[in-house]
Structures are given as structure tokens and as C-alpha cells.
Amino acid sequence: MCDTSKRLGFIGILVEDLNSVEKVNEALSAHGKLIVGRMGIPYRDRGVSVISLVVDGTNDEVSALTGTLGRIPGISVKSMLEKARKA
């Protein structure tokens, strides 16, 4: 049975400053229990990298991860979570 306090969602990360990659990886490792899947794509023509995550966690857990990522210089983050399930 699913925990109704947890939500499934996506996080998109645009890495515009490649010097910030180490900090991004540290943040992802610290919140690794939320990450169901990860795909990273270096977009060399534009000099950026794109990381997409599938996450499963509470609103607070996902917000903590996106907040941590959003405070890293040169990183843009967007997330989308499924609607809350009825108990």
C-alpha cells in the first residue's frame, strides 16, 4: 500500500555553470533516498547540462532538495509533483 503523504514527481535541473556540478552531486547524494531515477545529458552545443530526476517523497522532502539545488550558483530548478491523494 502506498504512503499517501508521499508524492511522485519530476525535478528538472539546468546546470549553466559547470563549476557547480560537484555541489549538485553532493545535494543529490544527500537526498538520494528520494530519487527513483536520474538521467543527465551534457548539451555541449549550449555549454550546459540537463539533469532530470524522478522522485518519490513528501512535499517537505522534495522542497528541501529543490531548495538546496536552487541556492547553488548557476543552477536552475523546476519541479512537478502529482496531486495529493485522498486518504
C-alpha positions, 0 to 999 in steps of 0.5 A: 500500500502506498504512503499517501503523504508521499508524492511522485514527481519530476525535478528538472535541473539546468546546470549553466555553470559547470563549476557547480556540478560537484555541489549538485552531486553532493545535494543529490547524494544527500537526498538520494533516498528520494530519487527513483531515477536520474538521467543527465545529458551534457548539451555541449552545443549550449555549454550546459547540462540537463539533469532530470530526476524522478522522485518519490517523497513528501512535499517537505522532502522534495522542497528541501532538495529543490531548495538546496539545488536552487541556492547553488550558483548557476543552477536552475530548478523546476519541479512537478509533483502529482496531486495529493491523494485522498486518504 
